[in-house]
Amino acid sequence: MKYIIDRIGPEIAVCETEDGGMIKLRAAELPMGAREGDVLKWEPEGWKLDREETERRRESMRRKLESLIE
């Protein structure tokens, strides 16, 4: 399952699940460099950034925004 970081606070990060639910994680568990909007996946070693999925989602959002502006 993949999770999208919704917001990061000093202690807690809130992530949206693929089915629209929300979960809380300890912010200290996030991978180094994680930021809002990044896609996370759970692996045996811990949370990992899914950079390809993050970029795909960001590009999709850019295209949607551009279509609204035109």
Predicted model as a PDB file, atoms N, CA, C, CB and O in Angstrom, pLDDT in the B-factor column:
MODEL        1                                                                  
ATOM      1  N   MET A   1       0.846  -1.180   0.000  1.00 87.00           N  
ATOM      2  CA  MET A   1       0.000   0.000   0.000  1.00 87.00           C  
ATOM      3  C   MET A   1       0.889   1.240   0.000  1.00 87.00           C  
ATOM      4  CB  MET A   1      -0.961   0.000   1.223  1.00 87.00           C  
ATOM      5  O   MET A   1       1.989   1.237   0.553  1.00 87.00           O  
ATOM      6  N   LYS A   2       0.392   2.290  -0.628  1.00 94.00           N  
ATOM      7  CA  LYS A   2       1.125   3.554  -0.695  1.00 94.00           C  
ATOM      8  C   LYS A   2       0.387   4.612   0.113  1.00 94.00           C  
ATOM      9  CB  LYS A   2       1.305   4.016  -2.165  1.00 94.00           C  
ATOM     10  O   LYS A   2      -0.830   4.547   0.286  1.00 94.00           O  
ATOM     11  N   TYR A   3       1.142   5.581   0.600  1.00 97.00           N  
ATOM     12  CA  TYR A   3       0.615   6.638   1.446  1.00 97.00           C  
ATOM     13  C   TYR A   3       1.155   7.966   0.942  1.00 97.00           C  
ATOM     14  CB  TYR A   3       0.989   6.408   2.941  1.00 97.00           C  
ATOM     15  O   TYR A   3       2.318   8.056   0.547  1.00 97.00           O  
ATOM     16  N   ILE A   4       0.315   9.001   0.953  1.00 97.00           N  
ATOM     17  CA  ILE A   4       0.733  10.326   0.529  1.00 97.00           C  
ATOM     18  C   ILE A   4       0.818  11.212   1.761  1.00 97.00           C  
ATOM     19  CB  ILE A   4      -0.245  10.921  -0.529  1.00 97.00           C  
ATOM     20  O   ILE A   4      -0.136  11.308   2.534  1.00 97.00           O  
ATOM     21  N   ILE A   5       1.965  11.860   1.941  1.00 98.00           N  
ATOM     22  CA  ILE A   5       2.138  12.726   3.106  1.00 98.00           C  
ATOM     23  C   ILE A   5       1.260  13.962   2.927  1.00 98.00           C  
ATOM     24  CB  ILE A   5       3.641  13.128   3.297  1.00 98.00           C  
ATOM     25  O   ILE A   5       1.439  14.732   1.983  1.00 98.00           O  
ATOM     26  N   ASP A   6       0.319  14.139   3.837  1.00 97.00           N  
ATOM     27  CA  ASP A   6      -0.595  15.277   3.809  1.00 97.00           C  
ATOM     28  C   ASP A   6       0.019  16.476   4.529  1.00 97.00           C  
ATOM     29  CB  ASP A   6      -1.943  14.902   4.448  1.00 97.00           C  
ATOM     30  O   ASP A   6       0.003  17.597   4.019  1.00 97.00           O  
ATOM     31  N   ARG A   7       0.555  16.226   5.714  1.00 98.00           N  
ATOM     32  CA  ARG A   7       1.199  17.305   6.478  1.00 98.00           C  
ATOM     33  C   ARG A   7       2.174  16.697   7.479  1.00 98.00           C  
ATOM     34  CB  ARG A   7       0.137  18.188   7.213  1.00 98.00           C  
ATOM     35  O   ARG A   7       2.026  15.558   7.921  1.00 98.00           O  
ATOM     36  N   ILE A   8       3.167  17.499   7.813  1.00 98.00           N  
ATOM     37  CA  ILE A   8       4.207  17.058   8.753  1.00 98.00           C  
ATOM     38  C   ILE A   8       4.313  18.087   9.870  1.00 98.00           C  
ATOM     39  CB  ILE A   8       5.591  16.870   8.032  1.00 98.00           C  
ATOM     40  O   ILE A   8       4.541  19.271   9.625  1.00 98.00           O  
ATOM     41  N   GLY A   9       4.145  17.617  11.087  1.00 97.00           N  
ATOM     42  CA  GLY A   9       4.326  18.480  12.257  1.00 97.00           C  
ATOM     43  C   GLY A   9       5.611  18.109  12.966  1.00 97.00           C  
ATOM     44  O   GLY A   9       6.351  17.239  12.506  1.00 97.00           O  
ATOM     45  N   PRO A  10       5.878  18.763  14.081  1.00 96.00           N  
ATOM     46  CA  PRO A  10       7.114  18.480  14.814  1.00 96.00           C  
ATOM     47  C   PRO A  10       7.208  17.028  15.299  1.00 96.00           C  
ATOM     48  CB  PRO A  10       7.225  19.413  15.998  1.00 96.00           C  
ATOM     49  O   PRO A  10       8.295  16.452  15.337  1.00 96.00           O  
ATOM     50  N   GLU A  11       6.081  16.451  15.664  1.00 97.00           N  
ATOM     51  CA  GLU A  11       6.073  15.091  16.214  1.00 97.00           C  
ATOM     52  C   GLU A  11       5.350  14.081  15.328  1.00 97.00           C  
ATOM     53  CB  GLU A  11       5.432  15.101  17.573  1.00 97.00           C  
ATOM     54  O   GLU A  11       5.716  12.906  15.296  1.00 97.00           O  
ATOM     55  N   ILE A  12       4.319  14.539  14.607  1.00 98.00           N  
ATOM     56  CA  ILE A  12       3.420  13.642  13.871  1.00 98.00           C  
ATOM     57  C   ILE A  12       3.339  14.043  12.409  1.00 98.00           C  
ATOM     58  CB  ILE A  12       2.018  13.647  14.495  1.00 98.00           C  
ATOM     59  O   ILE A  12       3.331  15.227  12.072  1.00 98.00           O  
ATOM     60  N   ALA A  13       3.279  13.028  11.542  1.00 98.00           N  
ATOM     61  CA  ALA A  13       2.994  13.233  10.123  1.00 98.00           C  
ATOM     62  C   ALA A  13       1.662  12.561   9.834  1.00 98.00           C  
ATOM     63  CB  ALA A  13       4.143  12.660   9.201  1.00 98.00           C  
ATOM     64  O   ALA A  13       1.406  11.454  10.310  1.00 98.00           O  
ATOM     65  N   VAL A  14       0.812  13.223   9.057  1.00 98.00           N  
ATOM     66  CA  VAL A  14      -0.487  12.666   8.677  1.00 98.00           C  
ATOM     67  C   VAL A  14      -0.393  12.286   7.206  1.00 98.00           C  
ATOM     68  CB  VAL A  14      -1.668  13.690   8.939  1.00 98.00           C  
ATOM     69  O   VAL A  14       0.021  13.087   6.367  1.00 98.00           O  
ATOM     70  N   CYS A  15      -0.785  11.049   6.907  1.00 98.00           N  
ATOM     71  CA  CYS A  15      -0.707  10.532   5.544  1.00 98.00           C  
ATOM     72  C   CYS A  15      -2.066  10.030   5.100  1.00 98.00           C  
ATOM     73  CB  CYS A  15       0.338   9.411   5.441  1.00 98.00           C  
ATOM     74  O   CYS A  15      -2.840   9.490   5.891  1.00 98.00           O  
ATOM     75  N   GLU A  16      -2.341  10.221   3.807  1.00 97.00           N  
ATOM     76  CA  GLU A  16      -3.572   9.705   3.214  1.00 97.00           C  
ATOM     77  C   GLU A  16      -3.287   8.342   2.617  1.00 97.00           C  
ATOM     78  CB  GLU A  16      -4.133  10.677   2.138  1.00 97.00           C  
ATOM     79  O   GLU A  16      -2.271   8.148   1.949  1.00 97.00           O  
ATOM     80  N   THR A  17      -4.189   7.395   2.859  1.00 96.00           N  
ATOM     81  CA  THR A  17      -4.037   6.058   2.302  1.00 96.00           C  
ATOM     82  C   THR A  17      -4.642   6.016   0.902  1.00 96.00           C  
ATOM     83  CB  THR A  17      -4.701   5.001   3.219  1.00 96.00           C  
ATOM     84  O   THR A  17      -5.345   6.941   0.495  1.00 96.00           O  
ATOM     85  N   GLU A  18      -4.369   4.950   0.175  1.00 92.00           N  
ATOM     86  CA  GLU A  18      -4.888   4.810  -1.189  1.00 92.00           C  
ATOM     87  C   GLU A  18      -6.415   4.816  -1.234  1.00 92.00           C  
ATOM     88  CB  GLU A  18      -4.367   3.529  -1.812  1.00 92.00           C  
ATOM     89  O   GLU A  18      -7.007   5.217  -2.236  1.00 92.00           O  
ATOM     90  N   ASP A  19      -7.047   4.372  -0.153  1.00 94.00           N  
ATOM     91  CA  ASP A  19      -8.510   4.322  -0.130  1.00 94.00           C  
ATOM     92  C   ASP A  19      -9.137   5.580   0.478  1.00 94.00           C  
ATOM     93  CB  ASP A  19      -8.967   3.104   0.645  1.00 94.00           C  
ATOM     94  O   ASP A  19     -10.337   5.607   0.751  1.00 94.00           O  
ATOM     95  N   GLY A  20      -8.317   6.630   0.692  1.00 94.00           N  
ATOM     96  CA  GLY A  20      -8.839   7.900   1.183  1.00 94.00           C  
ATOM     97  C   GLY A  20      -8.823   8.065   2.685  1.00 94.00           C  
ATOM     98  O   GLY A  20      -9.193   9.126   3.187  1.00 94.00           O  
ATOM     99  N   GLY A  21      -8.407   7.048   3.416  1.00 97.00           N  
ATOM    100  CA  GLY A  21      -8.313   7.150   4.863  1.00 97.00           C  
ATOM    101  C   GLY A  21      -7.087   7.953   5.271  1.00 97.00           C  
ATOM    102  O   GLY A  21      -6.265   8.316   4.430  1.00 97.00           O  
ATOM    103  N   MET A  22      -6.971   8.226   6.546  1.00 97.00           N  
ATOM    104  CA  MET A  22      -5.837   8.983   7.066  1.00 97.00           C  
ATOM    105  C   MET A  22      -5.184   8.177   8.186  1.00 97.00           C  
ATOM    106  CB  MET A  22      -6.284  10.390   7.576  1.00 97.00           C  
ATOM    107  O   MET A  22      -5.860   7.540   8.994  1.00 97.00           O  
ATOM    108  N   ILE A  23      -3.850   8.223   8.212  1.00 97.00           N  
ATOM    109  CA  ILE A  23      -3.108   7.594   9.304  1.00 97.00           C  
ATOM    110  C   ILE A  23      -2.098   8.599   9.842  1.00 97.00           C  
ATOM    111  CB  ILE A  23      -2.396   6.284   8.829  1.00 97.00           C  
ATOM    112  O   ILE A  23      -1.706   9.540   9.152  1.00 97.00           O  
ATOM    113  N   LYS A  24      -1.688   8.381  11.079  1.00 97.00           N  
ATOM    114  CA  LYS A  24      -0.661   9.218  11.699  1.00 97.00           C  
ATOM    115  C   LYS A  24       0.595   8.381  11.881  1.00 97.00           C  
ATOM    116  CB  LYS A  24      -1.147   9.800  13.066  1.00 97.00           C  
ATOM    117  O   LYS A  24       0.533   7.219  12.283  1.00 97.00           O  
ATOM    118  N   LEU A  25       1.735   8.991  11.578  1.00 96.00           N  
ATOM    119  CA  LEU A  25       3.041   8.369  11.788  1.00 96.00           C  
ATOM    120  C   LEU A  25       3.877   9.297  12.654  1.00 96.00           C  
ATOM    121  CB  LEU A  25       3.757   8.072  10.430  1.00 96.00           C  
ATOM    122  O   LEU A  25       3.651  10.506  12.689  1.00 96.00           O  
ATOM    123  N   ARG A  26       4.834   8.720  13.344  1.00 97.00           N  
ATOM    124  CA  ARG A  26       5.794   9.569  14.042  1.00 97.00           C  
ATOM    125  C   ARG A  26       6.648  10.244  12.979  1.00 97.00           C  
ATOM    126  CB  ARG A  26       6.679   8.744  15.059  1.00 97.00           C  
ATOM    127  O   ARG A  26       7.165   9.569  12.088  1.00 97.00           O  
ATOM    128  N   ALA A  27       6.806  11.552  13.055  1.00 97.00           N  
ATOM    129  CA  ALA A  27       7.579  12.285  12.056  1.00 97.00           C  
ATOM    130  C   ALA A  27       9.016  11.766  11.986  1.00 97.00           C  
ATOM    131  CB  ALA A  27       7.574  13.787  12.373  1.00 97.00           C  
ATOM    132  O   ALA A  27       9.634  11.800  10.922  1.00 97.00           O  
ATOM    133  N   ALA A  28       9.542  11.292  13.097  1.00 96.00           N  
ATOM    134  CA  ALA A  28      10.909  10.770  13.125  1.00 96.00           C  
ATOM    135  C   ALA A  28      11.065   9.513  12.272  1.00 96.00           C  
ATOM    136  CB  ALA A  28      11.322  10.471  14.556  1.00 96.00           C  
ATOM    137  O   ALA A  28      12.186   9.163  11.901  1.00 96.00           O  
ATOM    138  N   GLU A  29       9.955   8.820  11.949  1.00 95.00           N  
ATOM    139  CA  GLU A  29      10.012   7.607  11.130  1.00 95.00           C  
ATOM    140  C   GLU A  29      10.111   7.911   9.636  1.00 95.00           C  
ATOM    141  CB  GLU A  29       8.790   6.751  11.392  1.00 95.00           C  
ATOM    142  O   GLU A  29      10.437   7.026   8.845  1.00 95.00           O  
ATOM    143  N   LEU A  30       9.834   9.155   9.247  1.00 97.00           N  
ATOM    144  CA  LEU A  30       9.859   9.498   7.826  1.00 97.00           C  
ATOM    145  C   LEU A  30      11.284   9.438   7.280  1.00 97.00           C  
ATOM    146  CB  LEU A  30       9.260  10.896   7.599  1.00 97.00           C  
ATOM    147  O   LEU A  30      12.241   9.710   8.005  1.00 97.00           O  
ATOM    148  N   PRO A  31      11.423   9.082   6.004  1.00 96.00           N  
ATOM    149  CA  PRO A  31      12.754   9.084   5.405  1.00 96.00           C  
ATOM    150  C   PRO A  31      13.326  10.502   5.357  1.00 96.00           C  
ATOM    151  CB  PRO A  31      12.705   8.481   3.993  1.00 96.00           C  
ATOM    152  O   PRO A  31      12.575  11.477   5.308  1.00 96.00           O  
ATOM    153  N   MET A  32      14.619  10.610   5.370  1.00 94.00           N  
ATOM    154  CA  MET A  32      15.293  11.903   5.278  1.00 94.00           C  
ATOM    155  C   MET A  32      14.852  12.602   4.000  1.00 94.00           C  
ATOM    156  CB  MET A  32      16.839  11.734   5.309  1.00 94.00           C  
ATOM    157  O   MET A  32      14.843  11.994   2.930  1.00 94.00           O  
ATOM    158  N   GLY A  33      14.488  13.864   4.106  1.00 94.00           N  
ATOM    159  CA  GLY A  33      14.092  14.640   2.939  1.00 94.00           C  
ATOM    160  C   GLY A  33      12.627  14.532   2.574  1.00 94.00           C  
ATOM    161  O   GLY A  33      12.198  15.162   1.607  1.00 94.00           O  
ATOM    162  N   ALA A  34      11.837  13.757   3.312  1.00 97.00           N  
ATOM    163  CA  ALA A  34      10.407  13.616   3.004  1.00 97.00           C  
ATOM    164  C   ALA A  34       9.713  14.962   3.187  1.00 97.00           C  
ATOM    165  CB  ALA A  34       9.744  12.533   3.908  1.00 97.00           C  
ATOM    166  O   ALA A  34      10.037  15.731   4.092  1.00 97.00           O  
ATOM    167  N   ARG A  35       8.746  15.226   2.301  1.00 96.00           N  
ATOM    168  CA  ARG A  35       7.993  16.483   2.403  1.00 96.00           C  
ATOM    169  C   ARG A  35       6.540  16.234   2.016  1.00 96.00           C  
ATOM    170  CB  ARG A  35       8.620  17.587   1.496  1.00 96.00           C  
ATOM    171  O   ARG A  35       6.196  15.174   1.493  1.00 96.00           O  
ATOM    172  N   GLU A  36       5.706  17.214   2.278  1.00 97.00           N  
ATOM    173  CA  GLU A  36       4.279  17.083   1.978  1.00 97.00           C  
ATOM    174  C   GLU A  36       4.093  16.796   0.495  1.00 97.00           C  
ATOM    175  CB  GLU A  36       3.506  18.364   2.386  1.00 97.00           C  
ATOM    176  O   GLU A  36       4.738  17.407  -0.357  1.00 97.00           O  
ATOM    177  N   GLY A  37       3.196  15.852   0.204  1.00 96.00           N  
ATOM    178  CA  GLY A  37       2.922  15.460  -1.173  1.00 96.00           C  
ATOM    179  C   GLY A  37       3.730  14.262  -1.638  1.00 96.00           C  
ATOM    180  O   GLY A  37       3.409  13.672  -2.670  1.00 96.00           O  
ATOM    181  N   ASP A  38       4.775  13.887  -0.901  1.00 97.00           N  
ATOM    182  CA  ASP A  38       5.566  12.721  -1.283  1.00 97.00           C  
ATOM    183  C   ASP A  38       4.771  11.441  -1.060  1.00 97.00           C  
ATOM    184  CB  ASP A  38       6.881  12.675  -0.492  1.00 97.00           C  
ATOM    185  O   ASP A  38       3.922  11.364  -0.172  1.00 97.00           O  
ATOM    186  N   VAL A  39       5.064  10.442  -1.884  1.00 98.00           N  
ATOM    187  CA  VAL A  39       4.433   9.128  -1.756  1.00 98.00           C  
ATOM    188  C   VAL A  39       5.390   8.218  -0.994  1.00 98.00           C  
ATOM    189  CB  VAL A  39       4.073   8.522  -3.163  1.00 98.00           C  
ATOM    190  O   VAL A  39       6.572   8.124  -1.324  1.00 98.00           O  
ATOM    191  N   LEU A  40       4.862   7.551   0.031  1.00 97.00           N  
ATOM    192  CA  LEU A  40       5.631   6.610   0.840  1.00 97.00           C  
ATOM    193  C   LEU A  40       5.159   5.199   0.585  1.00 97.00           C  
ATOM    194  CB  LEU A  40       5.517   6.946   2.329  1.00 97.00           C  
ATOM    195  O   LEU A  40       3.999   4.968   0.244  1.00 97.00           O  
ATOM    196  N   LYS A  41       6.066   4.262   0.752  1.00 96.00           N  
ATOM    197  CA  LYS A  41       5.685   2.852   0.751  1.00 96.00           C  
ATOM    198  C   LYS A  41       6.420   2.182   1.901  1.00 96.00           C  
ATOM    199  CB  LYS A  41       6.017   2.159  -0.624  1.00 96.00           C  
ATOM    200  O   LYS A  41       7.524   2.579   2.273  1.00 96.00           O  
ATOM    201  N   TRP A  42       5.785   1.158   2.455  1.00 94.00           N  
ATOM    202  CA  TRP A  42       6.374   0.445   3.572  1.00 94.00           C  
ATOM    203  C   TRP A  42       7.190  -0.724   3.029  1.00 94.00           C  
ATOM    204  CB  TRP A  42       5.280  -0.046   4.563  1.00 94.00           C  
ATOM    205  O   TRP A  42       6.708  -1.504   2.207  1.00 94.00           O  
ATOM    206  N   GLU A  43       8.419  -0.832   3.493  1.00 94.00           N  
ATOM    207  CA  GLU A  43       9.289  -1.959   3.157  1.00 94.00           C  
ATOM    208  C   GLU A  43       9.814  -2.524   4.469  1.00 94.00           C  
ATOM    209  CB  GLU A  43      10.471  -1.526   2.198  1.00 94.00           C  
ATOM    210  O   GLU A  43       9.739  -1.855   5.500  1.00 94.00           O  
ATOM    211  N   PRO A  44      10.342  -3.739   4.450  1.00 93.00           N  
ATOM    212  CA  PRO A  44      10.817  -4.343   5.709  1.00 93.00           C  
ATOM    213  C   PRO A  44      11.811  -3.470   6.481  1.00 93.00           C  
ATOM    214  CB  PRO A  44      11.462  -5.672   5.415  1.00 93.00           C  
ATOM    215  O   PRO A  44      11.883  -3.552   7.707  1.00 93.00           O  
ATOM    216  N   GLU A  45      12.581  -2.631   5.767  1.00 92.00           N  
ATOM    217  CA  GLU A  45      13.546  -1.764   6.439  1.00 92.00           C  
ATOM    218  C   GLU A  45      12.899  -0.509   7.016  1.00 92.00           C  
ATOM    219  CB  GLU A  45      14.644  -1.372   5.477  1.00 92.00           C  
ATOM    220  O   GLU A  45      13.528   0.213   7.790  1.00 92.00           O  
ATOM    221  N   GLY A  46      11.660  -0.248   6.648  1.00 93.00           N  
ATOM    222  CA  GLY A  46      10.971   0.951   7.130  1.00 93.00           C  
ATOM    223  C   GLY A  46      10.344   1.708   5.971  1.00 93.00           C  
ATOM    224  O   GLY A  46      10.212   1.174   4.871  1.00 93.00           O  
ATOM    225  N   TRP A  47       9.959   2.953   6.221  1.00 96.00           N  
ATOM    226  CA  TRP A  47       9.312   3.789   5.211  1.00 96.00           C  
ATOM    227  C   TRP A  47      10.313   4.235   4.165  1.00 96.00           C  
ATOM    228  CB  TRP A  47       8.649   5.007   5.858  1.00 96.00           C  
ATOM    229  O   TRP A  47      11.424   4.649   4.497  1.00 96.00           O  
ATOM    230  N   LYS A  48       9.925   4.154   2.908  1.00 97.00           N  
ATOM    231  CA  LYS A  48      10.766   4.578   1.789  1.00 97.00           C  
ATOM    232  C   LYS A  48       9.974   5.530   0.904  1.00 97.00           C  
ATOM    233  CB  LYS A  48      11.272   3.354   0.968  1.00 97.00           C  
ATOM    234  O   LYS A  48       8.761   5.381   0.753  1.00 97.00           O  
ATOM    235  N   LEU A  49      10.660   6.507   0.321  1.00 97.00           N  
ATOM    236  CA  LEU A  49      10.023   7.401  -0.638  1.00 97.00           C  
ATOM    237  C   LEU A  49       9.867   6.669  -1.966  1.00 97.00           C  
ATOM    238  CB  LEU A  49      10.847   8.710  -0.817  1.00 97.00           C  
ATOM    239  O   LEU A  49      10.785   5.985  -2.418  1.00 97.00           O  
ATOM    240  N   ASP A  50       8.714   6.817  -2.580  1.00 97.00           N  
ATOM    241  CA  ASP A  50       8.490   6.303  -3.928  1.00 97.00           C  
ATOM    242  C   ASP A  50       8.615   7.508  -4.862  1.00 97.00           C  
ATOM    243  CB  ASP A  50       7.069   5.580  -4.070  1.00 97.00           C  
ATOM    244  O   ASP A  50       7.627   8.167  -5.185  1.00 97.00           O  
ATOM    245  N   ARG A  51       9.830   7.774  -5.279  1.00 97.00           N  
ATOM    246  CA  ARG A  51      10.114   8.982  -6.058  1.00 97.00           C  
ATOM    247  C   ARG A  51       9.415   8.972  -7.418  1.00 97.00           C  
ATOM    248  CB  ARG A  51      11.615   9.130  -6.256  1.00 97.00           C  
ATOM    249  O   ARG A  51       8.938  10.013  -7.871  1.00 97.00           O  
ATOM    250  N   GLU A  52       9.348   7.824  -8.065  1.00 97.00           N  
ATOM    251  CA  GLU A  52       8.683   7.752  -9.372  1.00 97.00           C  
ATOM    252  C   GLU A  52       7.200   8.079  -9.256  1.00 97.00           C  
ATOM    253  CB  GLU A  52       8.861   6.360  -9.989  1.00 97.00           C  
ATOM    254  O   GLU A  52       6.671   8.856 -10.051  1.00 97.00           O  
ATOM    255  N   GLU A  53       6.531   7.492  -8.273  1.00 96.00           N  
ATOM    256  CA  GLU A  53       5.103   7.759  -8.083  1.00 96.00           C  
ATOM    257  C   GLU A  53       4.875   9.207  -7.660  1.00 96.00           C  
ATOM    258  CB  GLU A  53       4.508   6.802  -7.035  1.00 96.00           C  
ATOM    259  O   GLU A  53       3.911   9.835  -8.098  1.00 96.00           O  
ATOM    260  N   THR A  54       5.751   9.739  -6.816  1.00 97.00           N  
ATOM    261  CA  THR A  54       5.631  11.138  -6.402  1.00 97.00           C  
ATOM    262  C   THR A  54       5.714  12.049  -7.614  1.00 97.00           C  
ATOM    263  CB  THR A  54       6.726  11.504  -5.380  1.00 97.00           C  
ATOM    264  O   THR A  54       4.891  12.952  -7.764  1.00 97.00           O  
ATOM    265  N   GLU A  55       6.692  11.829  -8.478  1.00 97.00           N  
ATOM    266  CA  GLU A  55       6.858  12.678  -9.660  1.00 97.00           C  
ATOM    267  C   GLU A  55       5.674  12.515 -10.623  1.00 97.00           C  
ATOM    268  CB  GLU A  55       8.182  12.339 -10.381  1.00 97.00           C  
ATOM    269  O   GLU A  55       5.209  13.492 -11.209  1.00 97.00           O  
ATOM    270  N   ARG A  56       5.194  11.286 -10.783  1.00 96.00           N  
ATOM    271  CA  ARG A  56       4.035  11.050 -11.654  1.00 96.00           C  
ATOM    272  C   ARG A  56       2.828  11.827 -11.158  1.00 96.00           C  
ATOM    273  CB  ARG A  56       3.703   9.548 -11.727  1.00 96.00           C  
ATOM    274  O   ARG A  56       2.125  12.458 -11.946  1.00 96.00           O  
ATOM    275  N   ARG A  57       2.586  11.785  -9.852  1.00 93.00           N  
ATOM    276  CA  ARG A  57       1.444  12.509  -9.272  1.00 93.00           C  
ATOM    277  C   ARG A  57       1.620  14.013  -9.412  1.00 93.00           C  
ATOM    278  CB  ARG A  57       1.267  12.140  -7.793  1.00 93.00           C  
ATOM    279  O   ARG A  57       0.667  14.716  -9.747  1.00 93.00           O  
ATOM    280  N   ARG A  58       2.816  14.513  -9.163  1.00 94.00           N  
ATOM    281  CA  ARG A  58       3.049  15.964  -9.284  1.00 94.00           C  
ATOM    282  C   ARG A  58       2.846  16.437 -10.717  1.00 94.00           C  
ATOM    283  CB  ARG A  58       4.470  16.323  -8.814  1.00 94.00           C  
ATOM    284  O   ARG A  58       2.253  17.492 -10.946  1.00 94.00           O  
ATOM    285  N   GLU A  59       3.336  15.663 -11.682  1.00 96.00           N  
ATOM    286  CA  GLU A  59       3.165  16.027 -13.091  1.00 96.00           C  
ATOM    287  C   GLU A  59       1.683  16.004 -13.475  1.00 96.00           C  
ATOM    288  CB  GLU A  59       3.969  15.069 -14.000  1.00 96.00           C  
ATOM    289  O   GLU A  59       1.220  16.880 -14.206  1.00 96.00           O  
ATOM    290  N   SER A  60       0.944  15.015 -12.990  1.00 94.00           N  
ATOM    291  CA  SER A  60      -0.493  14.939 -13.261  1.00 94.00           C  
ATOM    292  C   SER A  60      -1.212  16.164 -12.698  1.00 94.00           C  
ATOM    293  CB  SER A  60      -1.089  13.649 -12.662  1.00 94.00           C  
ATOM    294  O   SER A  60      -2.098  16.720 -13.348  1.00 94.00           O  
ATOM    295  N   MET A  61      -0.835  16.579 -11.503  1.00 91.00           N  
ATOM    296  CA  MET A  61      -1.462  17.755 -10.890  1.00 91.00           C  
ATOM    297  C   MET A  61      -1.100  19.029 -11.654  1.00 91.00           C  
ATOM    298  CB  MET A  61      -1.036  17.884  -9.415  1.00 91.00           C  
ATOM    299  O   MET A  61      -1.938  19.917 -11.817  1.00 91.00           O  
ATOM    300  N   ARG A  62       0.156  19.120 -12.123  1.00 94.00           N  
ATOM    301  CA  ARG A  62       0.558  20.284 -12.925  1.00 94.00           C  
ATOM    302  C   ARG A  62      -0.286  20.393 -14.185  1.00 94.00           C  
ATOM    303  CB  ARG A  62       2.047  20.198 -13.298  1.00 94.00           C  
ATOM    304  O   ARG A  62      -0.749  21.477 -14.540  1.00 94.00           O  
ATOM    305  N   ARG A  63      -0.487  19.253 -14.864  1.00 94.00           N  
ATOM    306  CA  ARG A  63      -1.291  19.259 -16.093  1.00 94.00           C  
ATOM    307  C   ARG A  63      -2.735  19.662 -15.806  1.00 94.00           C  
ATOM    308  CB  ARG A  63      -1.257  17.876 -16.763  1.00 94.00           C  
ATOM    309  O   ARG A  63      -3.324  20.426 -16.570  1.00 94.00           O  
ATOM    310  N   LYS A  64      -3.307  19.164 -14.727  1.00 93.00           N  
ATOM    311  CA  LYS A  64      -4.676  19.532 -14.369  1.00 93.00           C  
ATOM    312  C   LYS A  64      -4.787  21.025 -14.079  1.00 93.00           C  
ATOM    313  CB  LYS A  64      -5.143  18.726 -13.155  1.00 93.00           C  
ATOM    314  O   LYS A  64      -5.736  21.674 -14.520  1.00 93.00           O  
ATOM    315  N   LEU A  65      -3.837  21.562 -13.350  1.00 91.00           N  
ATOM    316  CA  LEU A  65      -3.842  22.982 -13.032  1.00 91.00           C  
ATOM    317  C   LEU A  65      -3.712  23.824 -14.303  1.00 91.00           C  
ATOM    318  CB  LEU A  65      -2.708  23.312 -12.054  1.00 91.00           C  
ATOM    319  O   LEU A  65      -4.429  24.810 -14.478  1.00 91.00           O  
ATOM    320  N   GLU A  66      -2.804  23.435 -15.177  1.00 91.00           N  
ATOM    321  CA  GLU A  66      -2.616  24.164 -16.422  1.00 91.00           C  
ATOM    322  C   GLU A  66      -3.886  24.143 -17.268  1.00 91.00           C  
ATOM    323  CB  GLU A  66      -1.448  23.576 -17.210  1.00 91.00           C  
ATOM    324  O   GLU A  66      -4.216  25.140 -17.909  1.00 91.00           O  
ATOM    325  N   SER A  67      -4.598  23.026 -17.277  1.00 92.00           N  
ATOM    326  CA  SER A  67      -5.830  22.946 -18.064  1.00 92.00           C  
ATOM    327  C   SER A  67      -6.916  23.860 -17.501  1.00 92.00           C  
ATOM    328  CB  SER A  67      -6.335  21.504 -18.109  1.00 92.00           C  
ATOM    329  O   SER A  67      -7.762  24.352 -18.248  1.00 92.00           O  
ATOM    330  N   LEU A  68      -6.896  24.086 -16.196  1.00 90.00           N  
ATOM    331  CA  LEU A  68      -7.876  24.994 -15.575  1.00 90.00           C  
ATOM    332  C   LEU A  68      -7.569  26.450 -15.888  1.00 90.00           C  
ATOM    333  CB  LEU A  68      -7.906  24.789 -14.058  1.00 90.00           C  
ATOM    334  O   LEU A  68      -8.474  27.279 -15.989  1.00 90.00           O  
ATOM    335  N   ILE A  69      -6.291  26.753 -16.038  1.00 86.00           N  
ATOM    336  CA  ILE A  69      -5.850  28.125 -16.285  1.00 86.00           C  
ATOM    337  C   ILE A  69      -6.102  28.535 -17.732  1.00 86.00           C  
ATOM    338  CB  ILE A  69      -4.366  28.276 -15.948  1.00 86.00           C  
ATOM    339  O   ILE A  69      -6.405  29.695 -18.011  1.00 86.00           O  
ATOM    340  N   GLU A  70      -5.976  27.586 -18.645  1.00 76.00           N  
ATOM    341  CA  GLU A  70      -6.110  27.898 -20.076  1.00 76.00           C  
ATOM    342  C   GLU A  70      -7.499  28.320 -20.452  1.00 76.00           C  
ATOM    343  CB  GLU A  70      -5.718  26.717 -20.907  1.00 76.00           C  
ATOM    344  O   GLU A  70      -7.761  28.613 -21.618  1.00 76.00           O  
TER     345      GLU A  70                                                      
ENDMDL                                                                          
END                                                                             
